[in-house]
């Protein structure tokens, strides 16, 4: 069975998120027009970070890390990590 590709936001969304994160890390105030705009930005950041985390889990596993090792790194138990990130071939 083919591996599922990790989610990657469109390039325009990635660029926007990079700009947003740079603004936040610089300590600048972020002014959004509404709580819903803030939620939309938050959701986009969570999607990008979740995709990155899944990619890093795949890399760690390919490098020989056990599910327990990955769980320790993520502060999760082995079974939770396996349920979230295992591929059908695991």
N, C-alpha and C positions, 0 to 999 in steps of 0.2 A: 504494500500500500504506500502511495507517495506521501512524503512528509508535507504537512500543512505549511504554507508559507507564512512567515510572521507578518502581522499587520504593520503596514507602514503608511502613515498619513501621506496625502498628496504633497508634492514638493512645496507648494505654496503654503500649506498648513505647517509643514516642518519649518519653513523659513519664519513664519509668523511666531511659532512656538519658540524658536531659538531667540528671536528678538524679544519676546515676552520674558523668557527666562533671564536673558542678559539684563533687561530692565529691572527685574525683581532682585537679581543678585547684586546689582549695582546699588540697591537701596532706594531707587527712585520710586516715587508713588505711582501706582497704577490706577488710572481713572477709567472705569467702565461705566456705561450709561445705566446699567441696571443689574440687579441680582441675577437675572437670567443670563445676561452677557457673561457675568463672572462664572456662572455654572457651566456655560458652554466652553469657556476657556479651560476651566478645571477639567472637564470631561476630555477635552483634546489632549491635555497634558497627561492625564491618567492613561489614555490609550497609547500614547507614544512611549511612556515609561513601561507599561505592561508588555508592549511588543519588544522593547529593549531587554527587559528582564527575561522573557521567554527565550530570546536569542542567546543571552548569556548562560542560561541554564543549559541550553543545547550545547554550547561550547564547552562548558564545564564537564558535562556528561561525556562528550566526545574526547575530552582530554583524560578521562578515566575517573572522574569524581563519582562517588556513589550517591544514591538518593539521600542517604544520611548526611554526607558531606554538604550537599546542596542545601538540605534542610537547616543544618547548623549555620551556614552562611546567610540564609534568609530568616533565621530565627523562627523556623516552622518545623513541625515534626515530619518525619520521613513520609508517612502516609499522605499527609496533606500535599506535600511537594509532588509526590508521585501522581496523585489524583489530578492536580492542576497542570502538570507539565509533561507527563509521560505520553509518548506516541504509541500507537497500537503495536508497534514492533518491539517495544521495551519489555 
